[in-house]
């Protein structure tokens, strides 16, 4: 009788373990799908929203070669890339929006942005207090298959506009 009770408990215990593993797997799958989902906004509307929020409506995007020069990224590797570059070497204000082809590209783009930010911070260290403050107040956001980066006095407003453009 004791043996049957132990056997029953053992089977019951393994049933709980299996249920727990199934629930854990389901939660993992949901988080994975939710985090990497493709954003449904088009690049033109996203860029329009953030440039309006930053007061950059009259500005023109930089050429593709500038993306390679500043970030080391090949624009052809991505679905779409828009860069608004600084007006001169003493200006740090810039805007980058990248629409990824694959979610696996996210880490590469974020690393390139961090590299650009580090280079800029080093360049203005010690004498460019205003530029350094803008660089430190940068906004970097990822939403679905979009990566957004801005250094601007209205970076927070542009970041909020970026988020809103997906609703």
C-alpha positions, 0 to 999 in steps of 0.5 A, spaced: 500 500 500 505 504 501 508 503 495 502 504 491 502 511 494 509 513 493 508 511 485 501 515 485 505 521 488 511 520 483 506 520 477 502 526 480 509 530 481 511 528 474 505 531 472 506 538 475 513 538 472 510 537 465 505 542 466 510 547 469 514 546 463 509 547 458 506 553 461 514 556 461 515 554 454 508 558 452 510 564 456 517 564 453 514 563 446 509 569 447 515 573 449 519 572 443 514 573 438 512 579 442 519 582 442 521 581 435 514 583 432 514 587 425 512 594 426 506 596 421 508 603 420 512 605 414 518 609 414 516 615 411 510 616 416 515 614 422 521 619 419 515 625 418 513 624 425 520 624 428 522 630 424 516 634 425 517 633 433 524 635 432 523 641 428 527 638 422 522 638 417 526 643 412 532 638 413 534 633 407 536 626 409 544 625 408 546 620 402 547 613 403 555 614 403 554 618 410 551 612 413 557 608 412 562 613 414 558 615 420 556 608 422 560 603 418 553 600 416 551 598 409 544 601 407 543 596 402 543 591 407 537 593 411 530 594 408 531 602 409 535 607 412 534 614 413 540 619 416 539 626 417 547 628 418 550 634 422 551 640 418 558 641 420 564 638 424 562 642 430 555 640 430 552 633 433 545 633 432 543 627 427 537 623 426 538 615 424 532 611 423 533 604 420 528 599 418 531 592 419 530 586 414 531 581 420 531 582 427 538 579 427 540 585 425 538 589 431 545 588 435 549 590 429 545 596 428 545 598 436 553 596 436 554 601 430 550 607 434 554 606 440 560 606 437 558 613 433 556 615 440 562 613 443 567 617 438 563 623 438 563 623 446 571 622 445 571 628 440 568 633 444 571 631 451 574 637 455 571 643 450 564 641 447 560 642 453 554 643 449 555 638 444 557 633 450 550 635 453 546 633 447 550 627 446 549 624 453 541 626 452 541 622 446 535 617 445 535 610 442 529 606 441 527 600 438 520 598 436 519 592 432 524 592 426 525 599 427 531 602 430 531 610 432 537 614 434 537 622 435 542 627 438 538 633 438 535 638 443 528 636 442 530 628 442 525 627 448 519 629 443 522 626 437 523 619 441 515 620 443 513 621 436 517 615 434 513 611 439 506 614 437 508 613 430 506 605 431 499 606 434 
